């Protein structure tokens, strides 16, 4: 099936439904960023350490699969030149909404996170990639393309899910709090779900998800040529699994 097309429409619906990751930042956040007071998230609760970022004033930044009017406007207010690439037109529209409201210059590009052919080699100083690669079947092309479009010495900041969360029956965990192993890894909605489950998810317009091994998430970055120089874990706020284990990983990687 056309996973990219389905997930594009699904995330457009998430915007319409007010998903928290589609709600743009307010004017107070932008004003604080202009004063140099800002934080952003790669995962769900822990702010990214400020020393993970380069000097933002004048930096060329790619917010990769990072639409929604949350990170990109903050970076622009902090002085960066920012391009946002996202698969969802309505997520990109949220960035344009903030840009117009706050007189910010944000370039938006609709596209696939695995294909950055719209950008020349060495175009950016920073690629900021919050949790989103669970919506594509393959992650290694994401790392290879991020490496290509970064300048020497540039940084890739990435957030992703701990793949272990996908072994559990999440419907049962959400309703009873009981954790029961249901799936083998790697998980892929198009093959791990029964035909009825997949049909139901598609008919409800829910995004289709894919787990990726840590070998692909972390080893894939080093295979692409990156040096990983920072890592932290994080937890979902409201998830039975998060009471027992970290559910997110964030990494800082440098192009040598």
Buried (B, 14 or more C-beta within 10 A) or exposed (E): EEBBEBBBBBBBBBBEEEBEBBEBBEEEBBEBBBEEEBEBBBBBEBEBEEEBBBEBEEBBBBBBBBBBBBBBBBBBBBBBBBBBBBBBBBBBBBBBEBBEBBEBEBBBBBBBBBEBEEBEEBBBBBBBBBBBBBBBBEBBBBBBBBBBBBBEEBBBBBBBBBBBBBBBBBEBBEEEEEBEEBBEEBBBBBEBBEEEEBEEBBEEBBBBBBBBEEEBBBBBBEBBBBEBEBEBEBBBEEBBBBEEEBBBBBBBBBBE
